[in-house]
Structure formats: C-alpha cells, structure tokens
C-alpha cells in the first residue's frame, strides 16, 4: 500500500470517507481510543497527529488541544486538510513522510498520537520530549509495534487488544461501501472485482447476516 493509493483514494472519495450504513454490536476500540485521547489532550502543550489523512479527526481533536499539528505522506490528503482550515490558531497541517527525517524540531512535541497511521513514527522519537507520550490504535502488526517500542527504548509500554465488537451491515451495498473505504482496499464496486467481492460477502455472512468482526489494539508508552 503505497503513496499512490492514498492519493487515489483522496481524489476518489475526498479523503478517508465512507457513507456506509451499519450497526455496531459491542464497544468499538475506535470509540475507546477517541474518548481517551480527548481526555488526554488538554494535559499536553504540543501534539502531533501522525498520519492525519484528510484531517477530519484532527479537526475534531483540535477542540481539546492547545497546539496540534497533523502530517501525512499523501499530498492530496494534505491538500484537502489545508483547504478546510478556517484560521484555527492552534492547528496546522504538514506534508511529510516517516521514510525521511521529519521537518520538526528536536523535542517539539510532548504527545504523539497515531490513529492507524505509520507505525514507523516510533523511529522518530527525537521529536518527542523526554517524558512525552506516544498513543496509538492499529489493526495489524502488533508484534512489529511492540518491537518498535522496545527498540526505541520507550518505557511504561501498555498494549490492549479489542476483538469483541462487530459491524453489522443491512445489505451487500453498504458492506461494499465499507470495505472499499478501508485503507489499502480497492473499490469493490468495480465490475472487474465482482468475483473477489462475492468471495468476501460469502466469507463474512454469518447466519444470513453480513458482518465484520473488529480487531484492533491500543498502545501507549513514554519516552524516558
């Protein structure tokens, strides 16, 4: 999943957007992460959103933050985010990639959060102040994140797994919209992907109901 995909979905959907209709059974890890982050933000002076995409979530979190910067490696996503700025004094967006040296000062931030963004942000701890916090949520590569936290000498490492919530879809159309909006996925409404879509529908139909089981983990650690 490269930068070209992120740019293409920005142009196709106007960002990571989906108007799919579904019900959630159980408590989603995304809701837990969001609530905890909103509680944390007022306690930090300078915050970084790693992999902010088109910025919708960043704008929402800016209501609770003193100073918030979002960066993304997709120029099209950053264009969308910047176009929605309305002179918010505590918010900015920057085009950057963790594959290169990030354009931030040493120890500039005291909180970095990563909402399904690049886990490689953990290799850039120089921009985090001693005693600063990293906080993230992801759906894959748990052991890679654990290793990155340990390799980069973070302490007080906490990792919590969540796998009880389910997304319930009323029909195949809503299911198709949802999976097409997942980062890395193609547009399953494309006629060329009919067979692949049918296989996904079969795989995720349980007792006549289309559903997806959520698996995510939330991690948190401190820079010594």
PyMOL commands that set and color helices and strands:
alter all, ss='L'
color gray80, all
select helices_A, chain A and resi 3-13+29-41+56-62+75-83+119-123+125-127+142-151+172-180+191-203
alter helices_A, ss='H'
color red, helices_A
select strands_A, chain A and resi 22-25+47-50+68-72+91-95+109-115+128-138+154-162+166-169+205-206+209-213+216-223
alter strands_A, ss='S'
color yellow, strands_A
deselect
rebuild
show_as cartoon
